[in-house]
Amino acid sequence: MKYDFDLFTIGGGSGGVRASRVCAALGARVAVAESGRFGGTCVNVGCIPKKLFSYAAHFRDELKDAADFGWSVAEPTFDWEKLLENKEREITRLNGVYERVLASAGVAIFRGRAVIMDPHAVSLDGKSYSARHILVATGSWPQKPDIPGANLAITSNEAFFLEKLPRRALIVGGGYIAVEFASIFNGLGVKTTLAYRGAQLLRGFDADLGTRLADEMSRKGVSVLLKKNPSKIEKGLHVTFEDGSTEKFDLVMFATGRKPNTAGLGLEAAGVKLGADGAVMVNEYSTSTVDSIHAIGDVTNRLNLTPVATAEGMALAKTLFGGKPTPVDHENVPTAVFANPNLATVGLSEAKARERFGKVDIYKTAFRSLKHTMGASEEKIFMKLVVDAASQRVVGAHMLGPDAGELIQGIAIAVKLGATKAQFDATIGIHPTAAEEFVTMREKSA
Ligand SMILES: Cc1cc2nc3c(=O)[nH]c(=O)nc-3n(C[C@H](O)[C@H](O)[C@H](O)COP(=O)(O)OP(=O)(O)OC[C@H]3O[C@@H](n4cnc5c(N)ncnc54)[C@H](O)[C@@H]3O)c2cc1C
C-alpha cells in the first residue's frame, strides 16, 4: 500500500521536531502537525524562557556581590515589560529556527490540531492523510488541583506572559517548576510564598538537596511553608489553607504537576493503550501497543526533560528508518534545577542507592564560595557523592550552588562511564574553583 507519508508526527515540540528532521534526513517522507508555536513547551513556556527569567532574577544577588568588590551600584530598578519584550523577541527567533530546520530537511509542515483516525490515518482541518507510521509527540499540560476557586490561579503557562508583576505571589507545589518560579518572583522583588503539602521539597531528588534548598531560599527571602496546602481560593485571591489559616495574594500559581496530552487524540479508538495518568504506554523503542503508532517525550511520562525527548526522537528515527533498532537508555540522566541557588544531580540519591546496593559510602562537603568570602552572603555550596561500597563506583553526584548544571554535566560523563571514587580522587583539581571539591572529598560522612 502507498501512503501519503512514511511518518506523520503530531506535535512540533522538542521530541517531534528532532524525530521528524532526523527521519527526513534518513530518506523518509515526513509530515509534522503543530497546533501552537513550533518548539513546543521547552521553547515557548518551559526551559528557555524560564532560564531567561531566572538569569534576570539572579542579577539581584550579583548586584549585591558587586558592591563587596568595590563597585558602587545605584539602587537597582527592574523593568518587567522590557524583560518580556526581549524574551518574546528571542522566542520568536527560535520559533523561526525550528520551522526552518524542518522545512530545509524537506518535512511537510501542517498548522492545526491533528487527530488519529486509525493506525495509519491522521485527520487535520477536515482532510485525512495516510501514513506508514504515526508519531505522537504532543507533550503535557499543567494541572490544577480540584479545589474551589482554582480557576482564579494561574499555571506556569500564563506566568510567562503576565502583564505586570504581582506584589505578593503564592506558588503552590514542591517540584522543580515550583522552586524555580518562587526563586524567579523573589529575585524580581515580589514578596513570595511557596506552599507545599509535603515535608520536603524536590521529591525524587537526594533529600539533602531539598532540605538545603529550602534553607537557602528562605535566607534569600522566600517564605517556604511545608505541609501547607490551599483548600480554597476566593475572589480577590483570598487563600484558605487546609490548616484553617488565610492570606491574601495578588497572584496564585499552581505548579502541581502535568498530565500527558492524549485527550481527544483518537488513540484509544485506534487501539493504543494508555496508562492511568493518560500517558501513551510504549516499549523501549517508543512503540505503542499498535505497531504503527509511536510516542516520545512528555506524552509518555517517562523522564520529562527536553534532552530525553530529543534522544527518544533520534533513537526512534534509527529504529524506523535507519535499520538499527535503538532503545533509549534512561539511566544516569543528569538534570538541573534553576532555582536560586541552582542545583543539579546525576545518578542515584542516597536513599535510592541504599535500596539498590545496601551499603553505600557517602562523601559530603558544604562551604562558602571564594566569591562570597568578600561579603556578607551566607550562601553555601553543597556537594555530595554517593558511592556503591562494594564496587566503589560513584553512583550519584549532587550539587547545590552557582552553575551546578554546568558542572554536573561533566561529572555525568564520569558517572555514566562507571568511574570509581579512586578515579575521582586520582583526577587533579582545577584551583581555585568550587568544582575541585568533587575530586578532593576524602572523609566519608556515612
Ligand atoms: C516551566 C517548565 C520548565 C521546564 N524546564 C526544563 C528544563 O530546564 N530542562 C529540561 O530539560 N526540560 C524542562 N522542561 C520540560 C520540557 O519542556 C519538556 O520535557 C519538553 O518540552 C517535552 O518535549 P515534547 O516534545 O514531549 O513536548 P512539547 O515540547 O510540549 O511539544 C508538544 C507539542 O505538541 C503540540 N500539540 C499537542 N497536541 C497536538 C495536536 N493534537 N496536534 C498538533 N499539535 C499538537 C503542542 O502545541 C506542542 O507544541 C520544562 C517544562 C516546563 C513546563
Ligand as a Chemical Component Dictionary entry (heavy atoms), coordinates in Angstrom:
data_LIG
# 
_chem_comp.id                   LIG 
_chem_comp.type                 NON-POLYMER 
_chem_comp.pdbx_formal_charge   0 
_chem_comp.three_letter_code    LIG 
# 
loop_
_chem_comp_atom.comp_id 
_chem_comp_atom.atom_id 
_chem_comp_atom.alt_atom_id 
_chem_comp_atom.type_symbol 
_chem_comp_atom.charge 
_chem_comp_atom.model_Cartn_x 
_chem_comp_atom.model_Cartn_y 
_chem_comp_atom.model_Cartn_z 
_chem_comp_atom.pdbx_ordinal 
LIG C1  C1  C 0 8.029  25.575 33.194 1  
LIG C2  C2  C 0 8.813  24.440 32.601 2  
LIG C3  C3  C 0 10.177 24.450 32.670 3  
LIG C4  C4  C 0 10.919 23.412 32.110 4  
LIG N1  N1  N 0 12.264 23.448 32.227 5  
LIG C5  C5  C 0 13.010 22.453 31.690 6  
LIG C6  C6  C 0 14.432 22.498 31.760 7  
LIG O1  O1  O 0 15.008 23.430 32.308 8  
LIG N2  N2  N 0 15.131 21.488 31.189 9  
LIG C7  C7  C 0 14.510 20.436 30.564 10 
LIG O2  O2  O 0 15.195 19.555 30.045 11 
LIG N3  N3  N 0 13.156 20.355 30.493 12 
LIG C8  C8  C 0 12.399 21.351 31.044 13 
LIG N4  N4  N 0 11.037 21.297 30.939 14 
LIG C9  C9  C 0 10.414 20.113 30.326 15 
LIG C10 C10 C 0 10.430 20.215 28.804 16 
LIG O3  O3  O 0 9.853  21.432 28.406 17 
LIG C11 C11 C 0 9.650  19.042 28.224 18 
LIG O4  O4  O 0 10.165 17.835 28.741 19 
LIG C12 C12 C 0 9.759  19.009 26.698 20 
LIG O5  O5  O 0 9.272  20.199 26.136 21 
LIG C13 C13 C 0 8.963  17.817 26.161 22 
LIG O6  O6  O 0 9.005  17.811 24.755 23 
LIG P1  P1  P 0 7.865  17.090 23.934 24 
LIG O7  O7  O 0 8.320  17.064 22.513 25 
LIG O8  O8  O 0 7.491  15.814 24.567 26 
LIG O9  O9  O 0 6.573  18.018 24.088 27 
LIG P2  P2  P 0 6.369  19.574 23.832 28 
LIG O10 O10 O 0 7.646  20.299 23.750 29 
LIG O11 O11 O 0 5.394  20.020 24.863 30 
LIG O12 O12 O 0 5.693  19.647 22.405 31 
LIG C14 C14 C 0 4.403  19.156 22.163 32 
LIG C15 C15 C 0 3.816  19.955 21.022 33 
LIG O13 O13 O 0 2.671  19.262 20.531 34 
LIG C16 C16 C 0 1.695  20.221 20.139 35 
LIG N5  N5  N 0 0.413  19.508 20.085 36 
LIG C17 C17 C 0 -0.265 18.944 21.126 37 
LIG N6  N6  N 0 -1.363 18.324 20.667 38 
LIG C18 C18 C 0 -1.374 18.496 19.319 39 
LIG C19 C19 C 0 -2.248 18.065 18.276 40 
LIG N7  N7  N 0 -3.321 17.318 18.533 41 
LIG N8  N8  N 0 -1.968 18.427 17.006 42 
LIG C20 C20 C 0 -0.865 19.195 16.703 43 
LIG N9  N9  N 0 -0.002 19.603 17.656 44 
LIG C21 C21 C 0 -0.254 19.251 18.933 45 
LIG C22 C22 C 0 1.815  21.290 21.215 46 
LIG O14 O14 O 0 1.296  22.532 20.771 47 
LIG C23 C23 C 0 3.314  21.336 21.450 48 
LIG O15 O15 O 0 3.939  22.323 20.657 49 
LIG C24 C24 C 0 10.261 22.333 31.466 50 
LIG C25 C25 C 0 8.867  22.317 31.389 51 
LIG C26 C26 C 0 8.147  23.360 31.943 52 
LIG C27 C27 C 0 6.644  23.343 31.845 53 
# 
loop_
_chem_comp_bond.comp_id 
_chem_comp_bond.atom_id_1 
_chem_comp_bond.atom_id_2 
_chem_comp_bond.value_order 
_chem_comp_bond.pdbx_ordinal 
LIG C1  C2  SING 1  
LIG C2  C3  SING 2  
LIG C2  C26 DOUB 3  
LIG C3  C4  DOUB 4  
LIG C4  N1  SING 5  
LIG C4  C24 SING 6  
LIG N1  C5  DOUB 7  
LIG C5  C6  SING 8  
LIG C5  C8  SING 9  
LIG C6  O1  DOUB 10 
LIG C6  N2  SING 11 
LIG N2  C7  SING 12 
LIG C7  O2  DOUB 13 
LIG C7  N3  SING 14 
LIG N3  C8  DOUB 15 
LIG C8  N4  SING 16 
LIG N4  C9  SING 17 
LIG N4  C24 SING 18 
LIG C9  C10 SING 19 
LIG C10 O3  SING 20 
LIG C10 C11 SING 21 
LIG C11 O4  SING 22 
LIG C11 C12 SING 23 
LIG C12 O5  SING 24 
LIG C12 C13 SING 25 
LIG C13 O6  SING 26 
LIG O6  P1  SING 27 
LIG P1  O7  DOUB 28 
LIG P1  O8  SING 29 
LIG P1  O9  SING 30 
LIG O9  P2  SING 31 
LIG P2  O10 DOUB 32 
LIG P2  O11 SING 33 
LIG P2  O12 SING 34 
LIG O12 C14 SING 35 
LIG C14 C15 SING 36 
LIG C15 O13 SING 37 
LIG C15 C23 SING 38 
LIG O13 C16 SING 39 
LIG C16 N5  SING 40 
LIG C16 C22 SING 41 
LIG N5  C17 SING 42 
LIG N5  C21 SING 43 
LIG C17 N6  DOUB 44 
LIG N6  C18 SING 45 
LIG C18 C19 SING 46 
LIG C18 C21 DOUB 47 
LIG C19 N7  SING 48 
LIG C19 N8  DOUB 49 
LIG N8  C20 SING 50 
LIG C20 N9  DOUB 51 
LIG N9  C21 SING 52 
LIG C22 O14 SING 53 
LIG C22 C23 SING 54 
LIG C23 O15 SING 55 
LIG C24 C25 DOUB 56 
LIG C25 C26 SING 57 
LIG C26 C27 SING 58 
# 
